[in-house]
Amino acid sequence: MNASGGTGSGLTPVPGATSAGAVLQLVRSGITTRSDLARHTGMARSTVSQRVDALIRMGLVVETGDGPSTGGRPPTRLAFNPDGGVVVAADFGATHCRLAIADRTGKLLVEHADELDIGIGPDIAVEWAMERVEKLMARVARPLAAIDGVGVGLPGPVEYAAGRVVNPPIMPGWDRVAVPPLFHAHLPNAAVLVDNDVNMMALGEYWHSWRDTVDDMLFVKIGTGIGCGIIARRGILHGAQGAAGDLGHVQIPDALDALCTCGNRGCVEAVAGGGAVSAALRAEGHDVHDARDVVALARAGDPGALNALRTSGRLLGEVLAGAVNFFNPSVIVVGGDLADGHEQLIAGVREFVYRRSTALATRNLHIVHSRLGADAGVVGCAVTAIEAVLSADAVDARLARSEATRGATA
Ligand SMILES: [Zn+2]
């Protein structure tokens, strides 16, 4: 699947930008001639050419022949080169892992999904992933050295800047573990970025479907529990400690004193999450064990399951109505096993949000299903790695290192 969607990278051009890394962002955003780059940055043509030459040497930009003629000599078009390095996407869930190799546009070249219990701990989990990454790289006929970024999604709270897991409820052995060094042992030169799995899904969905039209978006994952990734001004909002978007543990009146897995009472997750809904249906005599069983039962037309999904959507809508008033997103994307392709749950969400949020906040609000489904997380992991590898700062730092090496060997 190609996750790159529409044209360019969706990045906003930076007027007055001067570094080679900044020029790369302009080329990725669709400015494709040296004269347009000069006009856009205010730099001299000769300076622009120096920057472009450096990007061509680094394999980040290629010349693609002649652009439209304006009377004189036709200008040579520039294009971002997607065929340089590749990135690894590693999306870990509680009981499974999806791995992929992606090119620099976010296109997934090869994928692997398998059962994996996250409880085996970080060392074995990373070894397990790297064994499979080596096989995937063999399938695309590239050496491990071609990997210049790794994006890792984990099913627990992550301190984003340090790539460190903090107090994860379902990840024994991972608490306080910094994940990047575990990957650096195999890939010393790769940038390694780690984030919560819901943030990765939010970014994947945003990149794939919404980045050309929307700046502010919420992605709600409703599986066993409930989580939320916040896209604010086109990027993930992590909050001060990386804990932003913990929607599942917001208290609602309709949860009464239902006991939540977090130890508190009244959390929306304790009544509307897949764990709570399947438990309630089991108590009524249904043979269901998780969110997927509930959806399967609803698809079979069981009135109890259909009603349970609608109610779950309404309860989730209670919290989201407040979030809409507070954050004013353009889009709410609902994903996760309990929302999987079924209209009842999302109808319940819409019913409550449109009734309870302010008219201005809901005037242009869309509430939609996830389009990427199970691929959202792995696409988000790839995008996170690509944006780190291709950021202006990262490109300028690589350029400075290679110039130093050229100077030393000259
Ligand atoms: Zn809770």
Boltz pocket constraint, residues with backbone or C-beta under 6 A from the ligand:
constraints:
  - pocket:
      binder: B
      contacts: [[A, 248], [A, 249], [A, 260], [A, 261], [A, 262], [A, 263], [A, 264], [A, 267], [A, 269], [A, 270]]
      max_distance: 6.0
